[in-house]
Amino acid sequence: MNTDTAKEHAQDLLRETDNAIRANPIPAVLTALGIGFALGLATRFLEIPARRPEPVRDALNDLRDILAASAKRGKRAYADSADAVREAVEQAVESARELDIDPVTKWWKRLWA
């Protein structure tokens, strides 16, 4: 089978499927829902149950809670420090503007003032 022939065959099947769905939208949607429901049930019943003993699971959950709480505190501290750095930079920029150190800037201001 040639690549072009396979491509044309796939496009024909896609067109036929699209036409069938457009002609019968309600049965197509119900079929899709039924297939999804069946796949969901199949995967749910095929799941392997967890074999960890309860104390280990409880310890892992406690550790997860502790790590989540410390992560929240870390994010808050990061945000506070980022705000502090931003304010310090803004103050430094304002101080530099007040000092008017650059001679070119002085010359430019005198020229246009």
C-alpha positions as a Markdown table, in Angstrom:
| # | Residue | x | y | z |
|---|---|---|---|---|
| 1 | Met | 0.0 | 0.0 | 0.0 |
| 2 | Asn | 1.4 | 3.4 | -1.0 |
| 3 | Thr | 1.7 | 6.2 | 1.4 |
| 4 | Asp | -0.5 | 8.5 | -0.7 |
| 5 | Thr | -3.1 | 5.8 | -1.0 |
| 6 | Ala | -3.2 | 5.2 | 2.8 |
| 7 | Lys | -3.4 | 9.0 | 3.3 |
| 8 | Glu | -6.4 | 9.3 | 0.9 |
| 9 | His | -8.1 | 6.3 | 2.6 |
| 10 | Ala | -7.7 | 7.9 | 6.0 |
| 11 | Gln | -9.1 | 11.2 | 4.8 |
| 12 | Asp | -12.1 | 9.3 | 3.2 |
| 13 | Leu | -12.7 | 7.6 | 6.5 |
| 14 | Leu | -12.5 | 10.9 | 8.4 |
| 15 | Arg | -14.9 | 12.5 | 6.0 |
| 16 | Glu | -17.4 | 9.6 | 6.3 |
| 17 | Thr | -17.2 | 9.7 | 10.1 |
| 18 | Asp | -17.7 | 13.5 | 10.1 |
| 19 | Asn | -20.7 | 13.2 | 7.9 |
| 20 | Ala | -22.2 | 10.4 | 10.0 |
| 21 | Ile | -21.7 | 12.4 | 13.2 |
| 22 | Arg | -23.3 | 15.5 | 11.6 |
| 23 | Ala | -26.2 | 13.5 | 10.3 |
| 24 | Asn | -26.9 | 11.8 | 13.7 |
| 25 | Pro | -25.4 | 14.0 | 16.5 |
| 26 | Ile | -27.5 | 12.7 | 19.4 |
| 27 | Pro | -26.6 | 9.0 | 18.9 |
| 28 | Ala | -23.0 | 10.0 | 18.3 |
| 29 | Val | -22.8 | 11.8 | 21.7 |
| 30 | Leu | -24.6 | 9.0 | 23.5 |
| 31 | Thr | -22.2 | 6.5 | 22.0 |
| 32 | Ala | -19.2 | 8.5 | 23.1 |
| 33 | Leu | -20.7 | 8.8 | 26.6 |
| 34 | Gly | -21.3 | 5.0 | 26.7 |
| 35 | Ile | -17.8 | 4.2 | 25.6 |
| 36 | Gly | -16.3 | 6.7 | 28.1 |
| 37 | Phe | -18.4 | 5.2 | 30.9 |
| 38 | Ala | -17.4 | 1.7 | 30.0 |
| 39 | Leu | -13.7 | 2.6 | 29.9 |
| 40 | Gly | -14.0 | 4.3 | 33.2 |
| 41 | Leu | -15.6 | 1.3 | 34.8 |
| 42 | Ala | -13.0 | -1.0 | 33.3 |
| 43 | Thr | -10.1 | 1.0 | 34.6 |
| 44 | Arg | -11.7 | 1.3 | 38.0 |
| 45 | Phe | -12.1 | -2.4 | 38.4 |
| 46 | Leu | -8.6 | -3.1 | 37.0 |
| 47 | Glu | -6.9 | -0.9 | 39.5 |
| 48 | Ile | -4.5 | -2.7 | 41.8 |
| 49 | Pro | -5.3 | -1.9 | 45.4 |
| 50 | Ala | -2.6 | -0.2 | 47.5 |
| 51 | Arg | -0.6 | -2.7 | 49.6 |
| 52 | Arg | 1.0 | -0.3 | 52.0 |
| 53 | Pro | 0.2 | -0.9 | 55.6 |
| 54 | Glu | -1.8 | 1.8 | 57.3 |
| 55 | Pro | 0.9 | 3.2 | 59.6 |
| 56 | Val | 3.2 | 3.9 | 56.6 |
| 57 | Arg | 0.4 | 5.6 | 54.7 |
| 58 | Asp | -0.5 | 7.7 | 57.8 |
| 59 | Ala | 3.2 | 8.7 | 58.3 |
| 60 | Leu | 3.4 | 9.7 | 54.6 |
| 61 | Asn | 0.3 | 11.8 | 54.9 |
| 62 | Asp | 1.6 | 13.5 | 58.0 |
| 63 | Leu | 4.9 | 14.2 | 56.2 |
| 64 | Arg | 3.1 | 15.5 | 53.2 |
| 65 | Asp | 1.1 | 17.9 | 55.4 |
| 66 | Ile | 4.2 | 19.2 | 57.2 |
| 67 | Leu | 6.0 | 19.8 | 53.8 |
| 68 | Ala | 2.9 | 21.6 | 52.4 |
| 69 | Ala | 2.7 | 23.9 | 55.4 |
| 70 | Ser | 6.5 | 24.7 | 55.2 |
| 71 | Ala | 6.1 | 25.3 | 51.5 |
| 72 | Lys | 3.4 | 27.8 | 52.1 |
| 73 | Arg | 5.6 | 29.6 | 54.7 |
| 74 | Gly | 8.5 | 29.5 | 52.2 |
| 75 | Lys | 6.3 | 31.1 | 49.5 |
| 76 | Arg | 5.1 | 33.8 | 51.9 |
| 77 | Ala | 8.7 | 34.5 | 53.0 |
| 78 | Tyr | 9.8 | 34.7 | 49.3 |
| 79 | Ala | 7.0 | 37.1 | 48.5 |
| 80 | Asp | 7.9 | 39.3 | 51.5 |
| 81 | Ser | 11.6 | 39.3 | 50.6 |
| 82 | Ala | 10.8 | 40.1 | 46.9 |
| 83 | Asp | 8.7 | 43.1 | 48.0 |
| 84 | Ala | 11.5 | 44.3 | 50.3 |
| 85 | Val | 14.1 | 44.0 | 47.5 |
| 86 | Arg | 11.7 | 45.8 | 45.1 |
| 87 | Glu | 11.3 | 48.7 | 47.6 |
| 88 | Ala | 15.0 | 48.9 | 48.2 |
| 89 | Val | 15.7 | 49.1 | 44.5 |
| 90 | Glu | 13.0 | 51.8 | 44.0 |
| 91 | Gln | 14.6 | 53.8 | 46.9 |
| 92 | Ala | 18.0 | 53.4 | 45.4 |
| 93 | Val | 16.8 | 54.6 | 42.0 |
| 94 | Glu | 15.1 | 57.6 | 43.6 |
| 95 | Ser | 18.3 | 58.4 | 45.6 |
| 96 | Ala | 20.3 | 58.2 | 42.4 |
| 97 | Arg | 17.9 | 60.6 | 40.6 |
| 98 | Glu | 18.1 | 63.1 | 43.5 |
| 99 | Leu | 21.9 | 63.0 | 43.4 |
| 100 | Asp | 22.0 | 63.8 | 39.7 |
| 101 | Ile | 25.5 | 62.3 | 39.3 |
| 102 | Asp | 25.6 | 62.0 | 35.5 |
| 103 | Pro | 27.2 | 65.2 | 33.9 |
| 104 | Val | 25.5 | 64.4 | 30.6 |
| 105 | Thr | 22.1 | 64.5 | 32.2 |
| 106 | Lys | 23.0 | 67.8 | 33.9 |
| 107 | Trp | 24.1 | 69.3 | 30.6 |
| 108 | Trp | 20.9 | 67.9 | 28.8 |
| 109 | Lys | 18.7 | 69.4 | 31.5 |
| 110 | Arg | 20.4 | 72.8 | 31.3 |
| 111 | Leu | 20.2 | 72.7 | 27.5 |
| 112 | Trp | 16.4 | 72.1 | 27.5 |
| 113 | Ala | 15.4 | 74.0 | 30.6 |
